Amino acid sequence: MSAPGGLLLAMMDPPSDAEAEFNAWYNEEHAPNRLTVPGVLSARRYTAVWPDGPRYMAMYDLESPETVARPEYRRLYAEQSEREKAMFARIPRMDRRVLKTLHWMDPLSEHPRLVLTVGLQPRPGAESEVATWYGEEHIGMLCAVPGWQRIRLYEQVEGTGPHFVAVHEIESEAVFETDAYRAATSTPWRERIHTLLERRERSLFQLLRSFGR
């Protein structure tokens, strides 16, 4: 498949007293409505594996980051149902990021079981070196790890998250115990990059549901 030009990434915590209601709203209304917008190519929901960080994550592949600026997308907010307005008012944590695709790998599986997201915030002026390292060294070395399926790298164009977000599809947490993984995360270039970062995020999610058109 051709590479989508962008990604809409949304991380949320459900209301503490209404998790089932939250999931029903998202599955029945919120995600399907976004798939009616031209340029929104797919939708997938995930739930957290690790205890820290957001409880739920959704990813929407986009033709381009500008998709969410189209009138058809903005209309979703103007025409929110009372159910959606009420749910948005109760969500205690919501982190929405619009991202531009920098590196893309075609999918090896339609429904990857586990997704690792890594956010990187470089110091001012270090953005180019971080992107170069990821594309020229880190992706290739991680793809040599048994069980590492696919990697995509994005740059934020809208939101309050880190400058870069990498999305990794893996078979299991056993990948983190391999010699190949230890080698990929201990190179001199990688060590230098980590001195150039102001912030790093790392979360693991498992697939909850995919939505089709």
FENZI-V67082 format. One record per run of one state. SS is the DSSP state (H for helix, E for strand, L for the rest). FROM is the first residue (numbers start at 0). LEN is the number of residues. If there is no record, write none. Layout:
ss->[SS SS]
from->[FROM FROM]
len->[LEN LEN]
This chain:
ss->[L E L H L E L E L H L H L H L E L E L H L E L E L H L H L H L E L]
from->[0 5 13 18 34 39 48 55 62 64 69 70 78 81 90 92 103 113 122 126 143 147 158 163 170 172 177 178 184 187 195 196 211]
len->[5 8 5 16 5 9 7 7 2 5 1 8 3 9 2 11 10 9 4 17 4 11 5 7 2 5 1 6 3 8 1 15 2]
